[in-house]
Amino acid sequence: QAMEREVVAAFAKGEPDEIMSSAFKLRVTREDIHTLRNLHWLNDEVINFYMNLLVERNKKEGYPAVHAFSTFFYPKLISGGYRAVRRWTRGVDLFRQDLILVPIHLKVHWALAVIDVRKKTIKYFDSMAQRGDKICETLFQYLQEESQEKRNPELTFSEWTLHSMESHEIPQQLNGSDCGVFVCKYADYISRDKPITFTQNHMPYFRRKMVWEIIHQQLL
């Protein structure tokens, strides 16, 4: 009940630019938090903050090592090529991670690409079952260039599997507004190596839970 009160307070009227949480060099304002109200579209700030919470949690013993790119990474990669994002991994060896999360904004829709370094797969998770073959290919090419730049071995395409998840393989949204929450929860389950078992019915609960998690900067 105390948690519920906090969520209600966060959703209440107030200064839109009041800072509700700040960490990871990111700030989440009241206006950002309000994108977690039912049937609102999540924005970059909320998704990036949540991805950072996943990375933090996964530093604990027993979790896969995770790196998450910002939502601004993919647009930069496609507009400027590898050179434009070369410095995004300063101090990070992607090839020593287990999982790399790439949230992707498709104008009016969110999706998630997941690079599993252990299994050599790049999978595309879309809650409206759109195909992301091109996105997977672009990310593989990025990995190849990153490998040559940072450590030199050529990645062998034939050893890797690129796959757009189909509608029967992952939960799908049944409205036009929950794609961002689906992306965050796909990332949450995948980064725990758990099967993705939630459904559209969990979305209102997940939204409220995410408000609490962002304000307290910890995952429940």
Disulfide bonds with the S-S distance in Angstrom:
none
